[in-house]
Amino acid sequence: MILSEKTIQIVKSTAPVLAEHGEAITQHFYQQMFSQNPELLDIFNATNQKTGRQQHALAAAVYGYAAHIDDLGALSAAVQRIAHKHASFNILPEHYPIVGKHLLEAVAHVLGDAATDEIVEAWTEAYGVLANIFIEVEEGIYRESETANGGWRGTREFHIAEKTKESELITSFVMEPVDGQPVPDFQPGQYIGIYLQPESSANRCIRQYSLSDAPNGQTYRISVKREGSGDTQGLISHYLHNNVNVGDVVELSPPSGDFYLDQRVESPVVLISGGVGQTPMLSMLNTLIGKRSTRQIHYVHSAINSQVHGFADHVHHLAEKHDNLSQTLFYDAPTEQCTGYDYSGPTDLNLIRDQIDLPDAHFYFCGPLGYMSMVSETLKGWNVPVERIHFEVFGPHKEI
């Protein structure tokens, strides 16, 4: 389906209005959709709803679509990123008409008389085109996952084979398929969706966690940080730490994600992480080491101190054994017991620019949003080309 020129002009002209009222529209959208379709609460992250992150992300996505309606190719990267998230939630074609109905009704409600029949009709047509794009892309992801060696579509049961405390905040879970069959390999940096329903929750909860080890065809490993405390504690992270043990069964969706290590090149690679953002970096690092890569690797990690720094010994031993791997550690607030770190205080990549700003180096980074913004701005300040800057945002995507 090709959008008419009239529709393109109407949608593009309304982009500034959506930018102004975007979050009011998305707030009304979610309220109405969940009240009339409560089964969808099994799909959407309730925490992101409460914090407003989901509403903000949707408002930004709708505005981005309107602003680029005459050049949809510019949105291809965003479509791929969102489609992979959708695939981990097992979003199906029948969900799109529900979303479309409530989104268009929210636009009409918030804009009031300004939402003329012409504008609503144009947005209805535009939404239909966008929905078809996502349905097609997501079907391709599902089909690829299903046809891979050991692959599947939807969810599959796994039991917890190992549970390991990595630090005061991080615990790893190794999961094996209940059916005893192989699991597909994944690209280092990708994530899986885990489906759980804690006793305290009225709804099923789905969370994405980066795979934290190299693919082995038999198991998957995630490493989960215990998030927050009290009223701000993460429901699922605490549930995993406190209630999920060896032998328990969970459901997983296949590996997804468009953030992963490019293994086709031999240029230097710089892996930069803050806190639990090291999980995809560990997968990349372990993959490179396991394949005996000769690429120059620099592993840069930031933690508060050694108590919360997971995998410290693992990376240290790898760096001792492999001449092409070097490591730099920043501790924000080291204690008297901390050893082995290189710098104390906030991370400043300029201190190690001579070690990591290498010709043709690719930079991969993950961590808290503020941390990633710092990394991104630093690399751009060094004039690193955008095609060599790669990052992952946990939760709803946000530009940095």
DOLUMKOL-973960 format. One record per residue (C-alpha): residue number from 0; chain; x, y, z. Coordinates in nm, 2 decimals. Example, Ala and Ser with C-alpha at 12.3 -4.5 7.8 and 13.67 -1.06 7.14 Angstrom:
# DOLUMKOL-973960
(rec 0; A; (1.23; -0.45; 0.78)),
(rec 1; A; (1.37; -0.11; 0.71)),
# end
This chain:
# DOLUMKOL-973960
(rec 0; A; (0.00; 0.00; 0.00)),
(rec 1; A; (0.14; 0.34; -0.10)),
(rec 2; A; (0.04; 0.66; 0.08)),
(rec 3; A; (-0.13; 0.92; -0.13)),
(rec 4; A; (0.04; 1.26; -0.16)),
(rec 5; A; (-0.25; 1.42; 0.01)),
(rec 6; A; (-0.21; 1.19; 0.31)),
(rec 7; A; (0.16; 1.25; 0.33)),
(rec 8; A; (0.11; 1.63; 0.34)),
(rec 9; A; (-0.16; 1.61; 0.60)),
(rec 10; A; (0.03; 1.38; 0.83)),
(rec 11; A; (0.35; 1.58; 0.79)),
(rec 12; A; (0.17; 1.91; 0.86)),
(rec 13; A; (0.03; 1.77; 1.18)),
(rec 14; A; (0.37; 1.65; 1.31)),
(rec 15; A; (0.43; 1.98; 1.52)),
(rec 16; A; (0.09; 1.93; 1.68)),
(rec 17; A; (0.18; 1.57; 1.78)),
(rec 18; A; (0.50; 1.69; 1.92)),
(rec 19; A; (0.31; 1.94; 2.14)),
(rec 20; A; (0.04; 1.70; 2.26)),
(rec 21; A; (0.22; 1.36; 2.21)),
(rec 22; A; (0.24; 1.25; 2.57)),
(rec 23; A; (-0.12; 1.36; 2.64)),
(rec 24; A; (-0.23; 1.15; 2.34)),
(rec 25; A; (-0.03; 0.84; 2.45)),
(rec 26; A; (-0.14; 0.86; 2.81)),
(rec 27; A; (-0.51; 0.87; 2.70)),
(rec 28; A; (-0.43; 0.59; 2.45)),
(rec 29; A; (-0.29; 0.35; 2.71)),
(rec 30; A; (-0.57; 0.43; 2.96)),
(rec 31; A; (-0.84; 0.35; 2.71)),
(rec 32; A; (-0.68; 0.05; 2.55)),
(rec 33; A; (-0.61; -0.12; 2.88)),
(rec 34; A; (-0.96; -0.05; 3.02)),
(rec 35; A; (-1.12; -0.21; 2.71)),
(rec 36; A; (-0.85; -0.47; 2.64)),
(rec 37; A; (-0.71; -0.58; 2.98)),
(rec 38; A; (-0.56; -0.89; 2.83)),
(rec 39; A; (-0.29; -0.66; 2.68)),
(rec 40; A; (-0.16; -0.59; 3.03)),
(rec 41; A; (0.01; -0.93; 2.99)),
(rec 42; A; (0.23; -0.78; 2.72)),
(rec 43; A; (0.31; -0.42; 2.83)),
(rec 44; A; (0.56; -0.34; 3.11)),
(rec 45; A; (0.36; -0.20; 3.40)),
(rec 46; A; (0.67; -0.03; 3.55)),
(rec 47; A; (0.74; 0.16; 3.22)),
(rec 48; A; (0.37; 0.27; 3.23)),
(rec 49; A; (0.40; 0.40; 3.58)),
(rec 50; A; (0.72; 0.59; 3.51)),
(rec 51; A; (0.60; 0.73; 3.18)),
(rec 52; A; (0.89; 0.59; 2.98)),
(rec 53; A; (0.65; 0.39; 2.76)),
(rec 54; A; (0.43; 0.69; 2.69)),
(rec 55; A; (0.73; 0.91; 2.61)),
(rec 56; A; (0.88; 0.65; 2.38)),
(rec 57; A; (0.55; 0.60; 2.19)),
(rec 58; A; (0.50; 0.98; 2.16)),
(rec 59; A; (0.85; 1.01; 2.01)),
(rec 60; A; (0.79; 0.72; 1.77)),
(rec 61; A; (0.46; 0.87; 1.65)),
(rec 62; A; (0.62; 1.21; 1.60)),
(rec 63; A; (0.92; 1.05; 1.42)),
(rec 64; A; (0.68; 0.87; 1.18)),
(rec 65; A; (0.49; 1.19; 1.11)),
(rec 66; A; (0.80; 1.39; 1.05)),
(rec 67; A; (0.95; 1.13; 0.81)),
(rec 68; A; (0.63; 1.02; 0.64)),
(rec 69; A; (0.77; 1.13; 0.30)),
(rec 70; A; (1.09; 0.93; 0.35)),
(rec 71; A; (1.01; 0.61; 0.53)),
(rec 72; A; (1.36; 0.47; 0.45)),
(rec 73; A; (1.50; 0.70; 0.71)),
(rec 74; A; (1.30; 0.50; 0.97)),
(rec 75; A; (1.43; 0.16; 0.87)),
(rec 76; A; (1.68; 0.14; 1.16)),
(rec 77; A; (1.40; 0.24; 1.41)),
(rec 78; A; (1.16; -0.01; 1.26)),
(rec 79; A; (1.41; -0.29; 1.30)),
(rec 80; A; (1.48; -0.20; 1.66)),
(rec 81; A; (1.12; -0.18; 1.76)),
(rec 82; A; (1.02; -0.49; 1.56)),
(rec 83; A; (1.28; -0.70; 1.75)),
(rec 84; A; (1.13; -0.57; 2.08)),
(rec 85; A; (0.79; -0.66; 1.95)),
(rec 86; A; (0.91; -1.01; 1.86)),
(rec 87; A; (1.03; -1.07; 2.21)),
(rec 88; A; (0.68; -0.98; 2.33)),
(rec 89; A; (0.53; -1.21; 2.07)),
(rec 90; A; (0.32; -0.92; 1.91)),
(rec 91; A; (0.09; -1.06; 1.65)),
(rec 92; A; (-0.10; -0.91; 1.35)),
(rec 93; A; (-0.43; -0.91; 1.54)),
(rec 94; A; (-0.29; -0.67; 1.80)),
(rec 95; A; (-0.24; -0.39; 1.54)),
(rec 96; A; (-0.61; -0.31; 1.48)),
(rec 97; A; (-0.66; -0.28; 1.85)),
(rec 98; A; (-0.37; -0.04; 1.89)),
(rec 99; A; (-0.48; 0.16; 1.58)),
(rec 100; A; (-0.83; 0.20; 1.70)),
(rec 101; A; (-0.73; 0.34; 2.04)),
(rec 102; A; (-0.45; 0.55; 1.91)),
(rec 103; A; (-0.67; 0.72; 1.66)),
(rec 104; A; (-0.94; 0.77; 1.92)),
(rec 105; A; (-0.68; 0.93; 2.15)),
(rec 106; A; (-0.56; 1.17; 1.88)),
(rec 107; A; (-0.92; 1.28; 1.82)),
(rec 108; A; (-0.99; 1.31; 2.19)),
(rec 109; A; (-0.69; 1.52; 2.27)),
(rec 110; A; (-0.70; 1.74; 1.96)),
(rec 111; A; (-1.08; 1.79; 1.99)),
(rec 112; A; (-1.22; 2.01; 1.70)),
(rec 113; A; (-0.87; 2.04; 1.55)),
(rec 114; A; (-0.90; 1.67; 1.46)),
(rec 115; A; (-1.10; 1.71; 1.14)),
(rec 116; A; (-1.24; 1.42; 0.95)),
(rec 117; A; (-0.97; 1.48; 0.69)),
(rec 118; A; (-0.69; 1.46; 0.95)),
(rec 119; A; (-0.84; 1.14; 1.11)),
(rec 120; A; (-0.88; 0.97; 0.77)),
(rec 121; A; (-0.52; 1.06; 0.68)),
(rec 122; A; (-0.39; 0.92; 1.00)),
(rec 123; A; (-0.60; 0.61; 0.96)),
(rec 124; A; (-0.44; 0.54; 0.62)),
(rec 125; A; (-0.09; 0.62; 0.75)),
(rec 126; A; (-0.13; 0.39; 1.05)),
(rec 127; A; (-0.24; 0.11; 0.83)),
(rec 128; A; (0.07; 0.14; 0.62)),
(rec 129; A; (0.30; 0.15; 0.93)),
(rec 130; A; (0.12; -0.15; 1.08)),
(rec 131; A; (0.17; -0.35; 0.76)),
(rec 132; A; (0.54; -0.26; 0.77)),
(rec 133; A; (0.58; -0.39; 1.12)),
(rec 134; A; (0.38; -0.70; 1.06)),
(rec 135; A; (0.59; -0.79; 0.76)),
(rec 136; A; (0.92; -0.72; 0.94)),
(rec 137; A; (0.81; -0.91; 1.25)),
(rec 138; A; (0.70; -1.21; 1.05)),
(rec 139; A; (1.05; -1.22; 0.90)),
(rec 140; A; (1.20; -1.23; 1.25)),
(rec 141; A; (0.96; -1.50; 1.37)),
(rec 142; A; (1.03; -1.71; 1.06)),
(rec 143; A; (1.41; -1.67; 1.10)),
(rec 144; A; (1.39; -1.77; 1.47)),
(rec 145; A; (1.16; -2.07; 1.39)),
(rec 146; A; (1.37; -2.21; 1.11)),
(rec 147; A; (1.71; -2.18; 1.28)),
(rec 148; A; (1.87; -2.50; 1.41)),
(rec 149; A; (1.70; -2.56; 1.75)),
(rec 150; A; (1.47; -2.26; 1.69)),
(rec 151; A; (1.11; -2.19; 1.78)),
(rec 152; A; (0.83; -1.95; 1.74)),
(rec 153; A; (0.64; -1.80; 2.04)),
(rec 154; A; (0.77; -1.92; 2.38)),
(rec 155; A; (0.95; -2.23; 2.49)),
(rec 156; A; (1.00; -2.38; 2.84)),
(rec 157; A; (1.34; -2.37; 3.00)),
(rec 158; A; (1.45; -2.48; 3.35)),
(rec 159; A; (1.70; -2.30; 3.56)),
(rec 160; A; (2.02; -2.51; 3.55)),
(rec 161; A; (2.25; -2.28; 3.75)),
(rec 162; A; (2.20; -1.97; 3.97)),
(rec 163; A; (2.52; -1.78; 4.05)),
(rec 164; A; (2.57; -1.47; 4.26)),
(rec 165; A; (2.81; -1.25; 4.07)),
(rec 166; A; (2.81; -0.95; 4.31)),
(rec 167; A; (2.60; -0.79; 4.58)),
(rec 168; A; (2.35; -0.68; 4.31)),
(rec 169; A; (2.39; -0.92; 4.01)),
(rec 170; A; (2.29; -1.28; 3.98)),
(rec 171; A; (2.33; -1.50; 3.68)),
(rec 172; A; (2.08; -1.77; 3.56)),
(rec 173; A; (2.18; -2.04; 3.32)),
(rec 174; A; (1.87; -2.19; 3.14)),
(rec 175; A; (1.84; -2.52; 2.96)),
(rec 176; A; (1.54; -2.62; 2.74)),
(rec 177; A; (1.30; -2.86; 2.91)),
(rec 178; A; (1.27; -3.06; 2.59)),
(rec 179; A; (1.64; -3.14; 2.59)),
(rec 180; A; (1.68; -3.02; 2.23)),
(rec 181; A; (1.94; -2.77; 2.10)),
(rec 182; A; (1.89; -2.39; 2.12)),
(rec 183; A; (1.98; -2.16; 1.83)),
(rec 184; A; (2.29; -1.95; 1.84)),
(rec 185; A; (2.25; -1.58; 1.87)),
(rec 186; A; (2.44; -1.27; 1.78)),
(rec 187; A; (2.65; -1.16; 2.08)),
(rec 188; A; (2.47; -0.85; 2.22)),
(rec 189; A; (2.12; -0.98; 2.16)),
(rec 190; A; (1.86; -1.04; 2.44)),
(rec 191; A; (1.59; -1.29; 2.52)),
(rec 192; A; (1.24; -1.23; 2.66)),
(rec 193; A; (1.15; -1.41; 2.98)),
(rec 194; A; (0.78; -1.47; 3.07)),
(rec 195; A; (0.69; -1.48; 3.44)),
(rec 196; A; (0.39; -1.43; 3.67)),
(rec 197; A; (0.49; -1.35; 4.03)),
(rec 198; A; (0.23; -1.44; 4.29)),
(rec 199; A; (0.19; -1.07; 4.37)),
(rec 200; A; (0.11; -0.98; 4.01)),
(rec 201; A; (-0.23; -1.01; 3.85)),
(rec 202; A; (-0.07; -1.02; 3.51)),
(rec 203; A; (0.20; -1.20; 3.33)),
(rec 204; A; (0.52; -1.00; 3.31)),
(rec 205; A; (0.76; -1.01; 3.02)),
(rec 206; A; (1.11; -0.87; 3.05)),
(rec 207; A; (1.41; -0.86; 2.81)),
(rec 208; A; (1.76; -0.94; 2.94)),
(rec 209; A; (2.08; -0.94; 2.74)),
(rec 210; A; (2.24; -1.28; 2.70)),
(rec 211; A; (2.56; -1.25; 2.90)),
(rec 212; A; (2.77; -1.53; 2.76)),
(rec 213; A; (2.89; -1.66; 2.42)),
(rec 214; A; (2.64; -1.89; 2.23)),
(rec 215; A; (2.70; -2.26; 2.29)),
(rec 216; A; (2.39; -2.43; 2.13)),
(rec 217; A; (2.27; -2.58; 2.46)),
(rec 218; A; (2.20; -2.31; 2.72)),
(rec 219; A; (2.13; -1.94; 2.76)),
(rec 220; A; (2.26; -1.72; 3.04)),
(rec 221; A; (2.13; -1.39; 3.17)),
(rec 222; A; (2.27; -1.18; 3.45)),
(rec 223; A; (2.02; -0.97; 3.63)),
(rec 224; A; (2.07; -0.67; 3.85)),
(rec 225; A; (1.84; -0.63; 4.16)),
(rec 226; A; (1.68; -0.30; 4.07)),
(rec 227; A; (1.57; -0.05; 4.33)),
(rec 228; A; (1.42; -0.10; 4.67)),
(rec 229; A; (1.10; -0.03; 4.85)),
(rec 230; A; (0.84; 0.14; 4.63)),
(rec 231; A; (1.09; 0.17; 4.35)),
(rec 232; A; (1.20; -0.19; 4.34)),
(rec 233; A; (1.19; -0.37; 4.01)),
(rec 234; A; (0.92; -0.64; 4.04)),
(rec 235; A; (1.08; -0.90; 3.81)),
(rec 236; A; (1.44; -0.84; 3.91)),
(rec 237; A; (1.36; -0.90; 4.27)),
(rec 238; A; (1.14; -1.19; 4.19)),
(rec 239; A; (1.42; -1.36; 4.00)),
(rec 240; A; (1.67; -1.30; 4.28)),
(rec 241; A; (1.44; -1.40; 4.56)),
(rec 242; A; (1.20; -1.67; 4.41)),
(rec 243; A; (1.34; -1.83; 4.10)),
(rec 244; A; (1.58; -2.12; 4.18)),
(rec 245; A; (1.75; -2.41; 4.02)),
(rec 246; A; (1.50; -2.65; 3.88)),
(rec 247; A; (1.22; -2.39; 3.83)),
(rec 248; A; (1.07; -2.36; 3.48)),
(rec 249; A; (1.04; -2.03; 3.29)),
(rec 250; A; (0.92; -1.95; 2.94)),
(rec 251; A; (1.15; -1.77; 2.69)),
(rec 252; A; (1.11; -1.61; 2.35)),
(rec 253; A; (1.39; -1.66; 2.10)),
(rec 254; A; (1.69; -1.43; 2.10)),
(rec 255; A; (1.62; -1.09; 1.94)),
(rec 256; A; (1.78; -0.75; 1.90)),
(rec 257; A; (1.95; -0.54; 1.64)),
(rec 258; A; (2.24; -0.44; 1.87)),
(rec 259; A; (2.52; -0.69; 1.83)),
(rec 260; A; (2.89; -0.74; 1.75)),
(rec 261; A; (2.99; -0.71; 1.39)),
(rec 262; A; (3.21; -1.02; 1.34)),
(rec 263; A; (3.27; -0.96; 0.97)),
(rec 264; A; (3.54; -0.70; 1.04)),
(rec 265; A; (3.89; -0.73; 1.19)),
(rec 266; A; (3.92; -0.37; 1.32)),
(rec 267; A; (3.98; -0.29; 1.69)),
(rec 268; A; (3.68; -0.32; 1.92)),
(rec 269; A; (3.61; -0.11; 2.23)),
(rec 270; A; (3.35; -0.25; 2.47)),
(rec 271; A; (3.23; 0.02; 2.72)),
(rec 272; A; (2.98; -0.05; 3.00)),
(rec 273; A; (2.84; 0.10; 3.32)),
(rec 274; A; (2.70; -0.13; 3.59)),
(rec 275; A; (2.49; -0.42; 3.46)),
(rec 276; A; (2.53; -0.27; 3.11)),
(rec 277; A; (2.83; -0.50; 3.09)),
(rec 278; A; (2.60; -0.80; 3.01)),
(rec 279; A; (2.59; -0.77; 2.63)),
(rec 280; A; (2.96; -0.67; 2.64)),
(rec 281; A; (3.05; -1.00; 2.82)),
(rec 282; A; (2.87; -1.19; 2.54)),
(rec 283; A; (3.08; -1.00; 2.28)),
(rec 284; A; (3.40; -1.05; 2.48)),
(rec 285; A; (3.35; -1.42; 2.55)),
(rec 286; A; (3.26; -1.47; 2.18)),
(rec 287; A; (3.57; -1.30; 2.06)),
(rec 288; A; (3.80; -1.49; 2.30)),
(rec 289; A; (3.62; -1.82; 2.23)),
(rec 290; A; (3.68; -1.78; 1.86)),
(rec 291; A; (4.05; -1.68; 1.92)),
(rec 292; A; (4.00; -1.35; 1.75)),
(rec 293; A; (4.31; -1.15; 1.69)),
(rec 294; A; (4.13; -0.82; 1.70)),
(rec 295; A; (4.26; -0.57; 1.94)),
(rec 296; A; (4.00; -0.55; 2.23)),
(rec 297; A; (3.97; -0.29; 2.50)),
(rec 298; A; (3.72; -0.36; 2.77)),
(rec 299; A; (3.62; -0.04; 2.97)),
(rec 300; A; (3.39; -0.09; 3.27)),
(rec 301; A; (3.25; 0.15; 3.53)),
(rec 302; A; (3.11; 0.04; 3.86)),
(rec 303; A; (3.05; 0.20; 4.20)),
(rec 304; A; (3.30; -0.03; 4.37)),
(rec 305; A; (3.41; -0.39; 4.39)),
(rec 306; A; (3.10; -0.50; 4.60)),
(rec 307; A; (2.87; -0.44; 4.30)),
(rec 308; A; (3.12; -0.52; 4.03)),
(rec 309; A; (3.03; -0.85; 3.87)),
(rec 310; A; (3.26; -1.07; 3.66)),
(rec 311; A; (3.57; -0.88; 3.78)),
(rec 312; A; (3.78; -1.20; 3.82)),
(rec 313; A; (3.66; -1.34; 3.49)),
(rec 314; A; (3.76; -1.04; 3.28)),
(rec 315; A; (4.08; -1.00; 3.47)),
(rec 316; A; (4.19; -1.36; 3.40)),
(rec 317; A; (4.10; -1.32; 3.03)),
(rec 318; A; (4.31; -1.00; 3.01)),
(rec 319; A; (4.61; -1.18; 3.18)),
(rec 320; A; (4.59; -1.47; 2.93)),
(rec 321; A; (4.53; -1.28; 2.60)),
(rec 322; A; (4.77; -1.02; 2.47)),
(rec 323; A; (4.51; -0.86; 2.24)),
(rec 324; A; (4.28; -0.78; 2.54)),
(rec 325; A; (4.33; -0.49; 2.77)),
(rec 326; A; (4.10; -0.36; 3.05)),
(rec 327; A; (4.04; -0.03; 3.22)),
(rec 328; A; (3.82; 0.00; 3.53)),
(rec 329; A; (3.66; 0.31; 3.67)),
(rec 330; A; (3.52; 0.30; 4.03)),
(rec 331; A; (3.29; 0.59; 4.12)),
(rec 332; A; (3.33; 0.55; 4.49)),
(rec 333; A; (3.59; 0.29; 4.58)),
(rec 334; A; (3.61; 0.16; 4.94)),
(rec 335; A; (3.93; 0.09; 5.12)),
(rec 336; A; (3.89; -0.28; 5.03)),
(rec 337; A; (3.88; -0.21; 4.66)),
(rec 338; A; (4.18; -0.31; 4.45)),
(rec 339; A; (4.26; -0.35; 4.08)),
(rec 340; A; (4.08; -0.05; 3.95)),
(rec 341; A; (4.25; 0.22; 3.74)),
(rec 342; A; (4.06; 0.54; 3.81)),
(rec 343; A; (3.84; 0.66; 4.09)),
(rec 344; A; (3.55; 0.91; 4.04)),
(rec 345; A; (3.32; 0.96; 3.75)),
(rec 346; A; (3.42; 0.79; 3.42)),
(rec 347; A; (3.63; 1.02; 3.19)),
(rec 348; A; (3.71; 0.85; 2.86)),
(rec 349; A; (3.95; 1.13; 2.77)),
(rec 350; A; (4.19; 0.99; 3.03)),
(rec 351; A; (4.23; 0.68; 2.81)),
(rec 352; A; (4.17; 0.84; 2.47)),
(rec 353; A; (4.52; 0.74; 2.35)),
(rec 354; A; (4.44; 0.38; 2.43)),
(rec 355; A; (4.09; 0.35; 2.27)),
(rec 356; A; (4.06; 0.62; 2.00)),
(rec 357; A; (4.21; 0.39; 1.74)),
(rec 358; A; (4.19; 0.40; 1.36)),
(rec 359; A; (3.88; 0.21; 1.24)),
(rec 360; A; (3.78; 0.10; 1.60)),
(rec 361; A; (3.42; 0.01; 1.66)),
(rec 362; A; (3.27; 0.12; 1.99)),
(rec 363; A; (2.99; -0.07; 2.16)),
(rec 364; A; (2.84; 0.06; 2.49)),
(rec 365; A; (2.56; 0.01; 2.73)),
(rec 366; A; (2.46; 0.13; 3.07)),
(rec 367; A; (2.24; 0.39; 3.24)),
(rec 368; A; (2.11; 0.66; 3.01)),
(rec 369; A; (2.32; 0.94; 3.16)),
(rec 370; A; (2.63; 0.72; 3.12)),
(rec 371; A; (2.56; 0.64; 2.76)),
(rec 372; A; (2.49; 1.00; 2.68)),
(rec 373; A; (2.83; 1.09; 2.82)),
(rec 374; A; (3.00; 0.81; 2.61)),
(rec 375; A; (2.81; 0.92; 2.30)),
(rec 376; A; (2.90; 1.28; 2.33)),
(rec 377; A; (3.26; 1.20; 2.40)),
(rec 378; A; (3.29; 0.98; 2.09)),
(rec 379; A; (3.12; 1.24; 1.88)),
(rec 380; A; (3.36; 1.50; 2.02)),
(rec 381; A; (3.64; 1.28; 1.90)),
(rec 382; A; (3.48; 1.28; 1.55)),
(rec 383; A; (3.42; 0.90; 1.56)),
(rec 384; A; (3.19; 0.83; 1.26)),
(rec 385; A; (2.84; 0.74; 1.36)),
(rec 386; A; (2.86; 0.41; 1.17)),
(rec 387; A; (3.13; 0.30; 1.42)),
(rec 388; A; (2.92; 0.39; 1.73)),
(rec 389; A; (2.68; 0.12; 1.86)),
(rec 390; A; (2.47; 0.12; 2.17)),
(rec 391; A; (2.18; -0.05; 2.35)),
(rec 392; A; (1.91; 0.11; 2.57)),
(rec 393; A; (1.75; -0.12; 2.82)),
(rec 394; A; (1.37; -0.07; 2.81)),
(rec 395; A; (1.18; 0.16; 2.57)),
(rec 396; A; (1.43; 0.30; 2.33)),
(rec 397; A; (1.55; 0.66; 2.37)),
(rec 398; A; (1.79; 0.86; 2.15)),
(rec 399; A; (2.11; 0.97; 2.33)),
# end
